[in-house]
Amino acid sequence: MLRRLALIVGGVALGAAAVHAAIWWAATGRLIDEAEAVIAAERSAGHSVSHAPLRRSGYPLAARVTMPDLRYAGRLLLPGGAALPVVWRAREATLVLMPQAPRSLGIDIACPCEGGAGGAPPLPIDAVALRAEVPLTRDDAGPTLLGRGIVLYTPEGTFTVEEFRARVPGRGVASVSAEALGIELPPPDRQWPLGQRVAQAAVQVTLRGVLPAGPTPARALATWRDQGGALAFEHVSLAWGPLSVRGAATLRLDEALQPGGTATATISGFGPALDQLVASGAIARGPAALARLALTAASRPGAGGDRVVDLALAIEDRTLSVARIPLARLPPIAWPD
Protein backbone atom coordinates (compact mmCIF):
# COMPACT_ATOMS: atom_id res chain seq x y z
CA MET A 1 0.00 0.00 0.00
CA LEU A 2 2.74 2.42 0.96
CA ARG A 3 4.71 1.49 -2.15
CA ARG A 4 1.68 2.18 -4.35
CA LEU A 5 1.10 5.52 -2.63
CA ALA A 6 4.75 6.46 -3.14
CA LEU A 7 4.53 5.56 -6.81
CA ILE A 8 1.39 7.67 -7.20
CA VAL A 9 2.96 10.66 -5.42
CA GLY A 10 6.13 10.27 -7.47
CA GLY A 11 4.17 10.06 -10.69
CA VAL A 12 2.18 13.18 -9.83
CA ALA A 13 5.40 15.03 -8.97
CA LEU A 14 7.04 13.96 -12.20
CA GLY A 15 3.96 14.97 -14.15
CA ALA A 16 3.85 18.37 -12.46
CA ALA A 17 7.55 18.86 -13.15
CA ALA A 18 7.05 17.94 -16.78
CA VAL A 19 4.14 20.38 -17.10
CA HIS A 20 6.18 23.11 -15.41
CA ALA A 21 9.12 22.44 -17.72
CA ALA A 22 6.82 22.58 -20.74
CA ILE A 23 5.38 25.91 -19.56
CA TRP A 24 8.90 27.27 -18.98
CA TRP A 25 10.01 26.12 -22.44
CA ALA A 26 6.94 27.73 -24.00
CA ALA A 27 7.59 30.98 -22.10
CA THR A 28 11.22 31.16 -23.24
CA GLY A 29 10.07 30.29 -26.75
CA ARG A 30 7.65 33.21 -26.60
CA LEU A 31 10.48 35.51 -25.53
CA ILE A 32 12.62 34.30 -28.42
CA ASP A 33 9.77 34.81 -30.89
CA GLU A 34 9.09 38.33 -29.58
CA ALA A 35 12.79 39.24 -29.66
CA GLU A 36 13.20 37.95 -33.20
CA ALA A 37 10.07 39.84 -34.31
CA VAL A 38 11.36 43.11 -32.83
CA ILE A 39 14.80 42.59 -34.38
CA ALA A 40 13.25 41.81 -37.78
CA ALA A 41 11.13 44.99 -37.57
CA GLU A 42 14.20 47.07 -36.69
CA ARG A 43 16.17 45.60 -39.57
CA SER A 44 13.32 46.20 -42.01
CA ALA A 45 13.36 49.86 -40.92
CA GLY A 46 17.01 50.08 -41.94
CA HIS A 47 18.50 49.70 -38.47
CA SER A 48 21.39 47.40 -37.62
CA VAL A 49 20.93 44.77 -34.88
CA SER A 50 23.29 41.90 -34.14
CA HIS A 51 23.96 39.47 -31.29
CA ALA A 52 25.55 36.12 -30.54
CA PRO A 53 23.34 32.97 -30.35
CA LEU A 54 20.48 33.23 -27.84
CA ARG A 55 20.61 31.33 -24.54
CA ARG A 56 17.69 30.08 -22.42
CA SER A 57 18.04 30.08 -18.62
CA GLY A 58 16.20 30.79 -15.37
CA TYR A 59 14.47 27.43 -14.84
CA PRO A 60 12.45 26.89 -12.70
CA LEU A 61 11.79 30.34 -11.19
CA ALA A 62 11.83 32.56 -14.29
CA ALA A 63 11.95 32.49 -18.07
CA ARG A 64 15.16 34.14 -19.30
CA VAL A 65 16.55 34.59 -22.79
CA THR A 66 19.99 36.17 -23.10
CA MET A 67 21.36 37.96 -26.16
CA PRO A 68 25.17 38.10 -25.80
CA ASP A 69 27.18 40.88 -27.47
CA LEU A 70 24.12 42.94 -28.39
CA ARG A 71 24.84 45.73 -30.89
CA TYR A 72 22.36 48.31 -32.20
CA ALA A 73 22.64 51.25 -34.59
CA GLY A 74 19.48 53.03 -35.67
CA ARG A 75 17.33 56.13 -35.36
CA LEU A 76 15.07 57.22 -32.54
CA LEU A 77 11.96 58.90 -33.97
CA LEU A 78 10.97 62.06 -32.10
CA PRO A 79 7.50 63.66 -32.12
CA GLY A 80 7.08 65.31 -35.50
CA GLY A 81 9.25 62.93 -37.49
CA ALA A 82 12.76 64.05 -36.55
CA ALA A 83 15.18 61.13 -36.25
CA LEU A 84 17.97 61.01 -33.68
CA PRO A 85 20.83 58.62 -34.56
CA VAL A 86 21.45 56.18 -31.70
CA VAL A 87 24.11 53.51 -31.18
CA TRP A 88 24.32 51.00 -28.33
CA ARG A 89 26.42 48.00 -27.42
CA ALA A 90 26.11 45.77 -24.35
CA ARG A 91 28.00 42.71 -23.18
CA GLU A 92 24.62 41.02 -23.00
CA ALA A 93 20.92 41.76 -22.59
CA THR A 94 18.57 39.31 -20.88
CA LEU A 95 14.79 39.25 -21.34
CA VAL A 96 13.05 38.13 -18.14
CA LEU A 97 9.49 36.97 -17.46
CA MET A 98 8.64 36.37 -13.78
CA PRO A 99 5.49 34.51 -12.60
CA GLN A 100 4.94 37.16 -9.91
CA ALA A 101 5.00 39.97 -12.52
CA PRO A 102 3.17 38.60 -15.57
CA ARG A 103 2.32 42.06 -16.94
CA SER A 104 5.90 43.29 -17.13
CA LEU A 105 8.90 42.27 -19.20
CA GLY A 106 12.28 42.87 -17.60
CA ILE A 107 15.40 43.57 -19.65
CA ASP A 108 18.62 43.20 -17.65
CA ILE A 109 21.62 44.83 -19.35
CA ALA A 110 25.10 43.63 -18.43
CA CYS A 111 28.00 46.02 -18.93
CA PRO A 112 30.56 47.07 -20.06
CA CYS A 113 28.43 48.99 -22.56
CA GLU A 114 28.76 51.83 -25.04
CA GLY A 115 26.12 54.36 -26.00
CA GLY A 116 25.86 57.45 -28.15
CA ALA A 117 23.31 59.71 -29.83
CA GLY A 118 23.19 62.49 -32.38
CA GLY A 119 26.27 61.36 -34.26
CA ALA A 120 28.58 61.89 -31.27
CA PRO A 121 31.19 59.19 -30.56
CA PRO A 122 29.83 56.44 -28.27
CA LEU A 123 30.77 56.77 -24.61
CA PRO A 124 31.86 53.79 -22.48
CA ILE A 125 29.42 52.94 -19.70
CA ASP A 126 29.69 50.61 -16.74
CA ALA A 127 27.11 49.77 -14.10
CA VAL A 128 26.46 47.45 -11.20
CA ALA A 129 22.91 47.01 -12.53
CA LEU A 130 20.91 48.33 -15.50
CA ARG A 131 17.32 47.28 -16.06
CA ALA A 132 14.33 48.26 -18.19
CA GLU A 133 10.82 47.28 -17.14
CA VAL A 134 8.46 47.20 -20.12
CA PRO A 135 4.68 47.00 -19.50
CA LEU A 136 2.94 44.23 -21.42
CA THR A 137 -0.41 46.02 -21.34
CA ARG A 138 -2.13 47.98 -24.12
CA ASP A 139 -2.25 51.37 -22.40
CA ASP A 140 0.74 52.68 -24.42
CA ALA A 141 2.76 53.17 -21.25
CA GLY A 142 6.48 53.52 -21.80
CA PRO A 143 9.25 51.57 -20.06
CA THR A 144 10.86 52.41 -16.74
CA LEU A 145 14.66 52.51 -16.67
CA LEU A 146 16.52 51.65 -13.47
CA GLY A 147 20.23 51.90 -12.79
CA ARG A 148 22.63 51.42 -9.88
CA GLY A 149 26.33 52.15 -9.65
CA ILE A 150 26.49 53.79 -13.09
CA VAL A 151 29.84 55.03 -14.39
CA LEU A 152 29.92 57.20 -17.53
CA TYR A 153 33.33 57.83 -19.11
CA THR A 154 33.41 61.15 -21.00
CA PRO A 155 36.23 63.23 -22.52
CA GLU A 156 35.78 65.64 -19.58
CA GLY A 157 36.18 62.86 -17.02
CA THR A 158 34.18 60.20 -15.21
CA PHE A 159 30.61 60.73 -14.02
CA THR A 160 29.25 58.32 -11.42
CA VAL A 161 25.62 57.93 -10.32
CA GLU A 162 24.63 55.84 -7.32
CA GLU A 163 20.99 55.38 -8.38
CA PHE A 164 19.00 56.37 -11.45
CA ARG A 165 15.33 56.05 -12.41
CA ALA A 166 13.56 57.33 -15.52
CA ARG A 167 10.14 56.93 -17.08
CA VAL A 168 10.33 56.96 -20.88
CA PRO A 169 7.26 58.14 -22.83
CA GLY A 170 5.04 55.68 -24.62
CA ARG A 171 3.55 56.13 -28.06
CA GLY A 172 2.06 59.58 -28.61
CA VAL A 173 3.54 60.97 -25.37
CA ALA A 174 6.29 63.60 -25.32
CA SER A 175 6.96 63.71 -21.58
CA VAL A 176 9.79 62.10 -19.62
CA SER A 177 10.70 62.06 -15.94
CA ALA A 178 14.05 61.15 -14.40
CA GLU A 179 15.81 61.21 -11.03
CA ALA A 180 19.45 60.63 -10.13
CA LEU A 181 20.92 60.22 -6.65
CA GLY A 182 24.53 60.51 -5.57
CA ILE A 183 26.11 62.13 -8.64
CA GLU A 184 29.90 62.57 -8.59
CA LEU A 185 31.10 65.16 -11.10
CA PRO A 186 34.42 64.86 -12.96
CA PRO A 187 37.28 65.14 -12.52
CA PRO A 188 38.23 64.74 -8.84
CA ASP A 189 40.81 67.55 -9.01
CA ARG A 190 38.42 70.09 -10.57
CA GLN A 191 36.84 72.73 -8.36
CA TRP A 192 33.09 72.77 -8.93
CA PRO A 193 31.30 75.90 -7.64
CA LEU A 194 29.10 73.97 -5.19
CA GLY A 195 31.21 70.87 -4.74
CA GLN A 196 31.88 67.72 -6.70
CA ARG A 197 28.87 65.81 -5.35
CA VAL A 198 25.24 66.45 -6.33
CA ALA A 199 23.06 64.65 -3.79
CA GLN A 200 19.90 64.62 -5.92
CA ALA A 201 18.61 65.88 -9.26
CA ALA A 202 15.17 65.25 -10.74
CA VAL A 203 13.14 66.55 -13.67
CA GLN A 204 9.81 66.04 -15.37
CA VAL A 205 9.76 67.66 -18.80
CA THR A 206 7.33 67.79 -21.72
CA LEU A 207 8.19 68.64 -25.31
CA ARG A 208 5.69 71.17 -26.65
CA GLY A 209 5.28 71.48 -30.37
CA VAL A 210 6.45 69.23 -33.16
CA LEU A 211 10.17 68.71 -33.65
CA PRO A 212 10.40 68.19 -37.41
CA ALA A 213 12.94 66.25 -39.38
CA GLY A 214 15.65 68.47 -40.83
CA PRO A 215 18.95 68.22 -42.68
CA THR A 216 20.82 69.27 -39.52
CA PRO A 217 19.95 69.60 -35.81
CA ALA A 218 20.30 73.40 -36.02
CA ARG A 219 17.78 73.72 -38.86
CA ALA A 220 15.34 71.32 -37.23
CA LEU A 221 15.55 73.27 -33.96
CA ALA A 222 15.07 76.57 -35.81
CA THR A 223 11.87 75.25 -37.40
CA TRP A 224 10.66 73.96 -34.04
CA ARG A 225 11.38 77.37 -32.48
CA ASP A 226 9.59 79.25 -35.26
CA GLN A 227 6.51 77.05 -34.77
CA GLY A 228 6.31 77.90 -31.06
CA GLY A 229 8.20 74.91 -29.69
CA ALA A 230 9.18 74.88 -26.03
CA LEU A 231 10.31 72.62 -23.20
CA ALA A 232 7.99 72.69 -20.21
CA PHE A 233 9.66 71.57 -17.00
CA GLU A 234 6.71 70.72 -14.78
CA HIS A 235 9.01 69.74 -11.93
CA VAL A 236 12.70 70.36 -11.24
CA SER A 237 14.57 69.64 -8.02
CA LEU A 238 18.25 69.87 -7.15
CA ALA A 239 20.28 69.32 -3.98
CA TRP A 240 23.86 70.42 -4.62
CA GLY A 241 26.13 71.33 -1.75
CA PRO A 242 24.27 73.73 0.57
CA LEU A 243 21.75 74.66 -2.14
CA SER A 244 18.30 73.10 -2.44
CA VAL A 245 16.00 74.08 -5.32
CA ARG A 246 12.49 73.03 -6.29
CA GLY A 247 10.56 74.66 -9.10
CA ALA A 248 9.22 74.71 -12.65
CA ALA A 249 10.32 76.38 -15.87
CA THR A 250 9.56 76.93 -19.54
CA LEU A 251 12.45 77.21 -21.98
CA ARG A 252 12.51 78.28 -25.62
CA LEU A 253 15.24 79.01 -28.16
CA ASP A 254 16.10 82.57 -29.15
CA GLU A 255 17.21 83.80 -32.58
CA ALA A 256 20.72 82.45 -31.96
CA LEU A 257 19.30 79.05 -30.92
CA GLN A 258 20.34 79.69 -27.32
CA PRO A 259 17.99 78.71 -24.47
CA GLY A 260 15.92 81.38 -22.82
CA GLY A 261 12.87 81.44 -20.63
CA THR A 262 11.48 81.88 -17.16
CA ALA A 263 11.25 79.80 -14.02
CA THR A 264 9.82 79.89 -10.53
CA ALA A 265 11.75 78.27 -7.71
CA THR A 266 11.76 77.73 -3.98
CA ILE A 267 15.35 77.96 -2.78
CA SER A 268 17.02 77.25 0.54
CA GLY A 269 20.67 77.42 1.52
CA PHE A 270 21.24 80.44 -0.73
CA GLY A 271 23.56 82.20 1.74
CA PRO A 272 26.23 79.47 1.95
CA ALA A 273 25.76 78.78 -1.77
CA LEU A 274 26.55 82.41 -2.66
CA ASP A 275 29.66 82.24 -0.46
CA GLN A 276 30.87 79.17 -2.35
CA LEU A 277 30.05 80.69 -5.74
CA VAL A 278 32.08 83.81 -4.93
CA ALA A 279 34.97 81.75 -3.55
CA SER A 280 35.09 79.66 -6.72
CA GLY A 281 34.97 82.72 -8.98
CA ALA A 282 31.66 81.73 -10.55
CA ILE A 283 30.03 85.01 -9.43
CA ALA A 284 31.62 88.39 -8.75
CA ARG A 285 31.33 89.86 -5.26
CA GLY A 286 29.17 92.81 -6.33
CA PRO A 287 26.33 90.85 -7.96
CA ALA A 288 26.54 88.27 -5.17
CA ALA A 289 26.11 90.97 -2.51
CA LEU A 290 23.08 92.42 -4.32
CA ALA A 291 21.59 88.95 -4.71
CA ARG A 292 22.13 88.21 -1.01
CA LEU A 293 20.33 91.42 0.01
CA ALA A 294 17.41 90.76 -2.32
CA LEU A 295 17.07 87.09 -1.37
CA THR A 296 17.31 87.77 2.36
CA ALA A 297 14.70 90.54 2.15
CA ALA A 298 12.29 88.28 0.27
CA SER A 299 12.93 85.15 2.32
CA ARG A 300 10.83 83.52 5.01
CA PRO A 301 11.61 81.05 7.80
CA GLY A 302 11.76 77.46 6.63
CA ALA A 303 12.05 74.06 8.24
CA GLY A 304 15.14 73.59 10.40
CA GLY A 305 15.76 77.32 10.74
CA ASP A 306 16.93 77.84 7.16
CA ARG A 307 15.72 80.86 5.24
CA VAL A 308 13.59 79.96 2.20
CA VAL A 309 12.80 82.24 -0.72
CA ASP A 310 10.30 81.98 -3.56
CA LEU A 311 11.52 83.86 -6.58
CA ALA A 312 11.55 84.19 -10.32
CA LEU A 313 14.50 83.34 -12.52
CA ALA A 314 15.08 84.21 -16.15
CA ILE A 315 17.52 83.40 -18.93
CA GLU A 316 17.82 85.97 -21.70
CA ASP A 317 20.68 86.55 -24.10
CA ARG A 318 22.68 83.85 -22.27
CA THR A 319 22.41 85.76 -18.99
CA LEU A 320 20.97 84.13 -15.87
CA SER A 321 19.09 86.58 -13.67
CA VAL A 322 17.61 85.98 -10.22
CA ALA A 323 15.01 88.45 -8.98
CA ARG A 324 15.96 90.62 -12.00
CA ILE A 325 19.60 90.74 -10.87
CA PRO A 326 22.06 89.42 -13.50
CA LEU A 327 24.17 86.71 -11.87
CA ALA A 328 26.04 84.73 -14.50
CA ARG A 329 26.84 84.58 -18.19
CA LEU A 330 26.12 81.16 -19.68
CA PRO A 331 28.40 79.50 -22.24
CA PRO A 332 27.03 79.29 -25.80
CA ILE A 333 25.64 76.06 -27.26
CA ALA A 334 26.97 75.19 -30.72
CA TRP A 335 24.43 73.05 -32.57
CA PRO A 336 25.70 71.00 -35.54
CA ASP A 337 24.73 72.73 -38.80
Beta strands, then each sheet from edge to edge (+ up, - down):
strand 1: 48-50
strand 2: 55-57
strand 3: 63-77
strand 4: 83-98
strand 5: 101-117
strand 6: 123-126
strand 7: 129-135
strand 8: 144-154
strand 9: 157-167
strand 10: 175-184
strand 11: 197-208
strand 12: 230-240
strand 13: 243-253
strand 14: 259-268
strand 15: 300-301
strand 16: 307-316
strand 17: 319-322
strand 18: 325-329
sheet 1: 1+ 3- 2+
sheet 2: 1+ 3- 4+ 5- 6+ 8- 7+
sheet 3: 1+ 3- 4+ 5- 6+ 8- 9+ 10- 11+ 12- 13+ 14- 16+ 15-
sheet 4: 1+ 3- 4+ 5- 6+ 8- 9+ 10- 11+ 12- 13+ 14- 16+ 17- 18+
end
